[in-house]
Each structure stands twice: as C-alpha cells, then as structure tokens.
Amino acid sequence: MGESGPSTQQCSRAGCTAPAQWNVNWRNPRIHGLDRVKVWLACTDHVDYLSEYLTTRNFPVVVSDLTEAVSVVPDGSGA
C-alpha cells in the first residue's frame, strides 16, 4: 500500500507550507494526564507563535527538535 500526503513534515500553522523543524508538545491539563502529549509541528518562523498561542491558554508546552520525542508534558512547562 502506498502512502498519501506530503513526503516532508509540514508546519501546523494555518496557511504555512514550510517544512517543520520543531515539535510543539502540549496537553490540556483539564482533561488529559501527564502522559497524554499532543504535537503540533512548527517551522522556525512559527515555533514561537504556536507555543505562545498554547501558553496563553494555560496549556503546558515543551518545544523539542523535530527528531526528539517527548513522552510527558508536566505542569508549569515553558517553551
């Protein structure tokens, strides 16, 4: 079976088609435990925007390199 979709990972910012270079790891602490990690992909131009968007909503955020997996996003995390 063939794969569909882009061959490179793309930034999650609306309208951006740049290749992703960062993981913006986050969770909603009101409904998810420490081990539930959601990931948005970000290019260098949008990593701060996406991280700040989540932080202003009181979601814990950990920014990591695209190749680095994060298994826990603790409360009080910052970019």
N, C-alpha and C positions, 0 to 999 in steps of 0.2 A: 504494500500500500504506500502511496506517495504522501508526502506531507503537503499541507497547504499553508499559505501565509508567507510573510516575509522571511528571507533567509537570515537576516540580521535582526537582533532585538532592537525595537524602536522606542523612543521616548514616549511616556504616557501622557504628557501634556497635550491637551486638545490642539489639534492642528499641526503639531510638530512631527516631522518625519525624520529627524536626525537620529543617528544610531545612539542607543543607550550606552552609558559608561558607568552608571551608578544604580544601586538598588536603594530605594527609599522604603525601608521596612517599618511597618506600623501596625497598630491594632487599636480597636475601640475597647477601652478597659471596662466600659459599662456592660458589654455583652460577651467579651472574649477573655479567656485566661492568658497568663503569661506566654504560653507556648503556641498561641494562635497568631501567626505572623502573616500579614498581608504585604504584598510587594508591588510598588509602582516602580517602573523603570524610568530613568532620567538621563538626559544628555547634560553636559556640563553647563549649558545655558539655563536649564530649568531645574536643576537639583535643589537650589535654594528656594525657588518658588514653591515647588511641590512639598518640600519639607516644612516650610513656614505655613503653608496652607493647612497642613495637618496639625502642626504645633499650636496654631491659634485656636483650633477646635479641641484642645486639650487631649489630643491623641499622642501617646508616647511614640517617638520616632528614633530610629537608628539608621544612619546613612552608611552604606558599605560599598566597596568596589563591586562591580558587576559580577565578578567571579567569586565573591565571598558570600557564602550562605550564612544567614542569621537565624538561629532557632528559637531565640527568646527576645522579646522587646519588653524590658522592665519598665515599671512606672518611673517617672522622673527622668526618662531618657531625653537626650537632646541630639540635634544634628551635629 
